[in-house]
Amino acid sequence: MRKNMKRETKRNMKGNMKKIIAFGAAAVMAAAFTACAPGSAATQTAKAEETTKAAETAKAEETAKAAETTKAADAGSAAAEEFKYAEIPAVSEEWKAKYDAISGGRLDEIRKKGVIQIASEPYFAPYEFIDSSKQGDEQYCGADVQFAKFIADRMGVKMEYVPLEFSAVLTSVVEGKTDLAISGLAYTPERAEACNMSDGYYTDPKEAGHGLLIREENKDKIKGLDDLADKTIVFQAGSLQEALVDAAGVKVGNIKKVSSSNDAYMAVQEGKADAAAVYKASAKLYAEANPGLTLVEGFKFDVPKEMQGNHVGIMKDEEALTEFVNTCIAELDENGLMGKWVETASAQASSLGVD
């Protein structure tokens, strides 16, 4: 009996010892797991520090971006101010009386519908060009665009700008699809036969006239038309430059006609032609934006007085509308606005790298 009791006592003591050891091991393991658990105080503190650091970084980045945005906005405002066109002044009683006295034909129709449509090819800086940073009608810039707005203002109507290929500009007016063609148009007898041409409204005093655009590598070889006897000259088809080359009566090697002045510039730039007959003010801007090109110094085509300056194309026999446009030109000659617009447009086109 005692032996059995001793055995039982030993067995119980051994069992209790195992339980104690097991409990201790479990406690150690539990403590270890607790220290590594996601919800532990140490882990939570680390995570909190990471979150705070991330928030501070995000805030710093946001502040930097805001500063950049503000800087860009300030730069944009400065640029907008730099290229702000001279505003159209209120019409005086004297000029208003002159405008009000003109009526008839398409002019009355325009006044009635409240909109005048202006056909133009927007690739002839500084008169018309595109500012790709803007949208809609705001992207169309230049002295001619301001002139069109001036005409609309004096008529008391809205201006709608209709961009077209140059070859379609006058056609749209002749066919009555648009009201006026304002696109740096020079006077030619052919154009005068197809439609009414306004008085000339601007001649650049600094770079007046028409000349030759060449590659700089040829500036010692090409001094004028006489040096093109075995070379290729390019110009815009139907342009005043074409008429001037024909009138010069000088024999050239080859003649190449293209659809736009830009195509003529590019033909010289790409070596497809040796010289381009050009309007110097526009070609000068292109050469400034495209190194390797230059105007022939000291050369200028002789242009008859009636062909000088730019002209507005108007539907044939629309005398009232023609008179109104000519009255606008007379007012611009008096207040000098066109010269200011050309100066601003030239600076803007140059800053944009517009050619």
VENHU-V332644 format. One record per backbone hydrogen bond with DSSP energy under -1.0 kcal/mol. CO is the residue of the C=O (numbers start at 0). NH is the residue of the N-H. Records with the same first field share a line. If there is no record, write none. Layout:
CO: NH ; NH
This chain:
0: 4
1: 5
2: 6
3: 7
4: 8
5: 9
6: 10
7: 11
8: 12
9: 13
10: 14
11: 15
12: 16
13: 17
14: 18
15: 19
16: 20
17: 21
18: 22
19: 23
20: 24
21: 25
22: 26
23: 27
24: 28
25: 29
26: 30
27: 31
28: 32
29: 33
30: 34
31: 35
32: 36
36: 39
39: 43
40: 44
41: 45
42: 46
43: 47
44: 48
45: 49
46: 50
47: 51
48: 52
49: 53
50: 54
51: 55
52: 56
53: 57
54: 58
55: 59
56: 60
57: 61
58: 62
59: 63
60: 64
61: 65
62: 66
63: 67
64: 68
65: 69
66: 70
67: 71
68: 72
69: 73
70: 74
71: 75
72: 76
73: 77
74: 78
75: 79
76: 80
77: 81
78: 82
80: 83
91: 95
92: 96
93: 97
94: 98
95: 99
96: 100
98: 101
103: 106
104: 108
105: 109
106: 110
107: 111
108: 112
109: 113
113: 157
115: 159
116: 178 ; 179
117: 161
118: 181
119: 163
120: 122
123: 126 ; 127
125: 142
126: 143 ; 144
127: 123
128: 140
130: 133
134: 137
135: 138
136: 139
138: 130
140: 128
141: 145
142: 146
143: 147
144: 148
145: 149
146: 150
147: 151
148: 152
149: 153
150: 154
151: 155 ; 156
157: 115
159: 117
161: 119
164: 167
165: 168
167: 171
169: 173
170: 174
171: 176 ; 177
172: 175
179: 118
180: 312
184: 310
187: 191
188: 192
189: 193
190: 194
195: 313
208: 279
209: 300
210: 277
211: 295
212: 275
213: 293
214: 217
215: 218
217: 220 ; 221
223: 226
224: 227
227: 230 ; 252
230: 253
231: 273 ; 274
232: 255
233: 276
234: 257
235: 238
238: 242
239: 243
240: 244
241: 245
242: 246
243: 247
253: 232
255: 234
257: 236
259: 263
260: 264
261: 265
262: 266
263: 267
264: 268
265: 269
266: 271 ; 272
267: 270
274: 233
275: 212
277: 210
278: 282
279: 283
280: 284
281: 285
282: 286
283: 287
284: 288
285: 289
291: 215
293: 213
295: 298
303: 306
304: 307
309: 200
311: 197
312: 180
313: 195
314: 317
316: 318
317: 321
318: 322
319: 323
320: 324
321: 325
322: 326
323: 327
324: 328
325: 329
326: 330
327: 331
328: 332
329: 333
330: 334
331: 335
335: 339
336: 340
337: 341
338: 342
339: 343
340: 344
341: 345
342: 346
343: 347
344: 348
345: 349
346: 350
347: 351
348: 353
